[in-house]
Amino acid sequence: MSITDRPLRVALLSYRSKPHCGGQGIYLRHLSRELSALGHHVEVFSGQPYPELEPGPVLHTVPSLDLYRDEDPFRWPHLSEYRDWIDALEFAIMRSGAFPEPLTFSLRALRIMRARHADFDLVHDNQVLAYGMLGLARAGLPLVTSIHHPISVDRRIEIAAATGLARFSKWRWYSFVRMQARVARRVGPILTASQSSRADICHDFKVAPENVHVIPLGVDTRLFHPRPAPRVPGRIVAVASADSPLKGVGTLLQSFGKIMAEREAQLIVVGKPAPGGPTERLAGDLALGDRVRFVHGISDSELADLTASAEIAVVPSLYEGFSLPAVEHMASGTPLVASDTGALPEVTGDAAVLVEPGDAEALAAVLRDLLDSPEERARLGAAAWQRVQERFTWSAVARATVQRYLHAIDDARTAAPRAGPGRATPEGAGPC
């Protein structure tokens, strides 16, 4: 039977998969569901935090030391928690100031895939991009890799925003990006969500353009859609990692501070600022008081209700490789203001107002205009909803991804017969 005549057996790998924030976990949940709905057998292997999957795919948890858990980051594990040398390596890298999870997850995943090489037709790497992925050829497994955007962009922005010793700490933390660039140049086909991200991957990671394929992401329109209830007057909402300079929350707070004395407005940021951190300090300095609320830990349905209740949504990022929150806002029919950077113009088209990233004055001016113009809000909301229906559905993402899987399997068969354990390793198929 031809590979095209039967369901595929897919292993989806993700080193961390937060269920409700961060693109990796959301992508994993929706793609795995839609691949299963198409009849394919999908097994998800994830490190902590683990995803919340819907019926269909099978979840295998890959335990780590969980050194960055929300309630106890950079923790010191008890000696009894160590299982093997990979755990020891993970702790040692963390104590050196670097981020170990991609590397150590890849080593654990490689060990699992070697033992189960006959169970899968293909492995899909969800932005692990670590040396263990290069060993998959020894198990005879074709590989497809998703890069939502190259973390080199985060590194540039965060190092530029840091000063003193914090600058060195950021440089050390992001040292794993060099590994990701090396791996990206040596793996098979790469999937990304926008032409903007494709250009950044090719430029920053020096990947050949013909190896990077664009498949836009989708939105769960079962949850994110317009509601019949009236929107809350003056409500502005944003979904962003509160303390990350990349997400531009500081710019949003500054712009809101300029308009809150002039308009009856309220700002809700879905994100968790660190106690005493830069975002919390800025909100205090601006005397925003209870006109600004930070919420976190809400369910998907609560997030969808909140998004659909707002009169305006904002994506103030300094860069986005795609921006699932932007598409979720658009699917809710919520008028969107977004930064004119990265993939945001490509994603939003003419269904959003674009502003210069980092320009609090320009953002404040746009917010004033939209708060004062229900007609323009209605026009933007309708255009946004229509754009989502035409372009961004998860079922289409899954179908396009399966085509890439089939190409990768064919390419692997053409290049060499499937290798099993103990056979010669193809050139370049091992950790550097």
N, C-alpha and C positions, 0 to 999 in steps of 0.2 A: 504493500500500500504506500502510495506517495505521501510525503509529509504534508502536502496540501490537501490530502483527502481525509485527514483525521485531525482531531483536536490536538493542539500543541500542548506540551508539558513545559511550563514556564516556572523558573525560580526567580522571584523578585527579591533583590537584596537592598537593604537600607540600614545605614549604621545608626540612625536615630529617626524616630517617626512620631513626633508630637501630634496628637490627634486633631487639635483644634487651632493650632497656629503654626506658622512655618510651612513653606510649600511642600517639603518632602513628605510629611505625613499625610497631608491632604491629597497630594498626587497619588500616593500609594493606595489610599483607601478607594478613591474613585476609579483609578485605572484597573486595579485588581477586580473590583466589582464588575466593571464592564467587560473585561476579558473573560471572566467567568460566565457572564450573560451570553457571550458569543459561543460558549461551549468549550472553552479551553480550560485545562487543569492548571490552576495557579497556586503555588505555595509561596508564602511570604516569609522571609527570614529577616528579622529586625532586631537591632540592639535597643537598649533603653534610651529614652522612653518609648514604650511600645505603642503601635497604632491601634485604633479601634476599627476593625474590619467589618464589613457587611456580609451577609450570608453569601456563600459561594467559595471564595478563596480560603485557604488553610493558613493559619498563622503558626509559625515556629519562633518562639522567643530565643534569642541568642544572648544569654546573660553576660554582662560585663561587670566591672566594679561599680558602675553607676556613679562616677566621681562628680558629676555635675547635676545631681538631682536638685530640684528647685529649693527644697527645704534645707539642704545641707551641701552647698557647692564646695568643691575643692576639699572634700572630706578625706580623712585618714581611715581607711578600712581596717577592721580588726584582722589580725593574722589569720584567723580561721576562715576568712572570706576568700583567701587566695586559693585558686584551683590549679593553676599551672603557670608556666613561664610567661604566657601572654598577659596574664593579670599583673605579674611583676613588672613587665615591660610597660604596661599601661600606667601604672602608678609612677614609675621612674620618669616617664616622659612628662606626665602631669607636673611632678615636682620640679622638673627643669624649666617649667613655664610654658611648655608647648602643649598643643591640643592633640591627644593621642587617638581619639576614637576612630577616625577613618582607617588608620593603619591597623590598629588592633582588631577592629571588627573584620577587616578584610582577611586577616590571618585566621580568625575563627571560622569565617564563612568558607574560606578555601579548604580548611580541614573537613567541614561538613560536605562540601561539594565533591571532594575527592572520594568520600565514602559513598556518595549517592550519584555518581556520575552517570549511571545508566538510567536514572529516573527522570531525566530532563532532556528536552531538545535544545534548550537555550537558557541562558542566564541574562537577566536584565538588572544592571547595576544602577541604583537610584542615587547617583552622585557620591558614591564612596570614593572612587578614583584613587585607590591605594594599591600598594605593591602586590598584595595578595590577589588582586583581580588578574594580574598578569600570569598567575599560575594556573588559571582555569583551562588554558589550552592543554595542559598535561592531562586533564580529565576529559578532553575531547569535547568541550562545551563551547559552542559559539556564544559570543558576548555582545550585547547591546548596552550602551551607557547613556543615561540621561544626565545632562548638565543643565540645571535650571538657569543658572548664570555662573560665570567663573568667580570664585571667591576672591580672586585677585582684585576685583573691584571693591569688595568690602575692605580688603586689606589697605588699599590705597587711601580710601576715605577715612578709615579709623586711624591710621598712622598720621595722616595729615592733621586730624583733629586733636591728636594727643600732644603732650608736651613733657619735657624732662624725662624721668625714668619711665613714665607711662608709655612714652614712645617706644622705648626698647622692649617693654613688656608686650606691647601690641605686635611688634616685629617678631618677637619670639613665639607668641601665641599662633600667629599666622604662618609659621614656618612650614606647616603641612601643605601649603599651597604649592610649594616647589615640587613636592611629590606628586600632587594632582596634575600639574602641568606635564611632568615626565610621563605619567601613566596615560594621560589623555592623548599624547602623541603616539602611543603604542597599542591602544585598544582598537577594537573594530568600530563600527558605525556609532556616531554620537547623535542623540536626539536633543533638541532644545526647543524652547517655546516661541522664539521670535527671531526675526532677522537681526535685530539689535544684539541679542545674546550670541547669535551665530558669529557676527562680526567680532564681538569681544573675545569669544573662545578662540577664534582663528588668530587674533592679534596677540592676546595675552599668553595663550598656551601654545602658540605656534602650530596649531593643528591645520592640516590640509583642508581647504574649504569643501572639497568634494566628499569629505568624510563626515560632515556635519549637516544634519537634516532637520528642517523646521516642522514641528507639529504643534500648533497652538494648543493650549490647555483648555479645559472645559469648566463649566460651572454646574452645580447641582440645582437645576431649576425646580426640583421637587420642594426645595427649601427656599431658595432665593427667587422671589417673584413679588410683584406688586401686591399690596393688600388693599381691601376695600375700605379699611378704617382710615380716617383722616390722619395726616402726618402731624407730628408734634410741632407746633409753631416755634421757629427759631432753633430747632435742634440740628446740630452739626455733629457728624460722627466720623471717626477715623479708626482704622484697624492697623496697628503698627507695633513693632517691638519698641517699647517706650524709651529705652536708654541707648538704642543704637543710633549713632550719628547718621548712618545710611538712610534711616527711615524719616528723618526730617521733622520729628515731633517738636523739637525746639523751635523751628520756624513756625509751625502751626500754633504753638502756644503764644509766641510773640505776636503773630497776626491777630489771634483772638483777643489778646490783651488790648489791641488797638481799636477793636470794634465793640467790646462788651459794654462800654459806657454809653455807646450811641444806639445800640440795638438790644432788644430783648432776646438774647441768644444764649444757648447753652452748648457746651462742647463735651462729648463723651468719647474718650479714647479707649479702645479695646486693647489693652496692654498693661503690663505690670511693671511700674518703675521701681527700681531698687530703693529701699528706705534710705533717705539722705543722699541719694544719687543725683546726677545732673538734672534729670527731668523734674524730680520732686523739688530740688532747690530752685530751679527756674520758675516753676509754678508759684512758689512762695515769694520769690523776688518780684514777680509780676502782680502779686496780690490777687490772683484769680479766684481764690476762695472756693465756694461751692458752685460757682458757675462752670467749673471744669470737674469732671469725674473720670477716674480710671477704673475700668472694670476688667476682671479676668476670671478664668475658670467657668465661663458660661458655656452652655451647650450649643450645638449647631443650630437648633431651632430658636434658641434665645438670641443668638447672633443674627439669624435671618430676620427675626421680628424687629430687632433693634435697627438693623440696616434699613428695613422698609419703613420704619417710623420716622426717619430723619428727613428734613427738608433739603439737606445738602450733605454730601459725603466728600471727604478730602483724602487724597493720597499725596502727601507732601514730600515723598522720598527724594533723595539726591540721586538715586539710581534704582531702576527695577529691570530685572531680566524678563519679566512678564507682568506680574502683579495679579494674583488671584483675588485679593480684596477688591481691586478695581473692577474686575469682571462681576464679582458678587454684588457690588453696589449697582452696577449697570443692570444686572438681571433683576434687581429689586425695583427698577425704575426710579432710582434715586439720582437726582442731578449731581454730577461729579465734577470736582475740581481736582486737577492732577498736575504734577510737575512735568515740564516739557523736557524730559530726559529719558535715556535708556529706551525701553520698549513701550513706554506709556503712550506716546503719540501713535505708534503702530497699533496698539491694542484698542485705544479709545476712538481713533478716527475723529469724526466731527461730532461725537456724542459726549464730549466733555469740554470744559474750559481749561486750557493749559496755561500755566504760569512758570516763570523762571524759577528753577529750584533754588531754595535758600533765600528767596526775596520775600521777607515778611510783609513789606509795604504792598507789593503787587498782590500777594495772596489776600491781604486784608481788603484791598479795593474790590477784588472779585467777589469776596464773601459779602461785602456791603451791597453790591449790585444785585446779587442773587437773592439775598434776604428781602430786598425791596421789590423784586420782580417775580410774582407768581407765574406770569405768562412764560418767562424765560425758563423758570424751573420746570414747568410742564413740558416745554419743547425739548429740553435736554433729557428729561426722564423718559419721554416717549422714544427719542432717538436712541438712547442707551439700551432700552429694552429690545428694540428692534434689531440692533446690532448683535446682541447676544444670541437671539434666535437664529440669526443668519450664520454666525461664525463659531460659537463657543459651546459645544455640547460634548459630554464625556463619551457618548457612544461613538461619535466621529473620531475622537482621539484614539479610542481603542482600536477601531478598524484600521486607521492609518498606522498605528503602532504594530499591529499584526503583519502588515505588509512589510515593514522594516525587519521584523523577526524573520520572515520568510527569505528576504534578501540575504540576511546575515547567515542563515543556515545554508543557503545555496552557495554563498561565497566561501564558507568554511569547507564545504564538501569539495569545491573546485580547487581550493588551495592545497588540501591534503586530506587523506582519509582520516576519519575520526580516530583520535589516539586514545588509548586506554591507559590506566595506571601501569607504570613500568616501561612504557614505550618511550622512544626518543622525544624530547621536548622540542617543539618547533622554535625556530630562532626568535629570541626576544620574549619568550614566554616564561619568565621567572622574575622574582624580585631583583631589583638592581643591586 
